[in-house]
Amino acid sequence: MSWSCFATNKPAHAHVDVRQAAVLDESYAAPGTEVTLVWGEPDGGTRKPTVERHKQVEIKAVVSPVPYSNVARTAYADSWRNKSS
């Protein structure tokens, strides 16, 4: 399961930072771990006319902590994110 989000303030021709929230096996979940994700559905995806056909592609990624912002992760609110295990 994953959720896409797109975050940038750069022009369209520049390198773009993309953030993808995904559920990973715990053995890959440590921040800094390099992973390869497969994006897209097999066989071009759904046949619905409102969804563009596509190919699956492999995307290299680096696991980052949640929330991405250190301030939100450590000081924003008292929650599971900033409690020691």
Secondary structure, DSSP 4 states (H G I P E B T S, - for coil): -EEEEE---S-TTS---EEEEE---GGG-STT-EEEEEES-GGGS---TTS-----EEEEEE---SSSSHHHHHTSSSSGGGS--
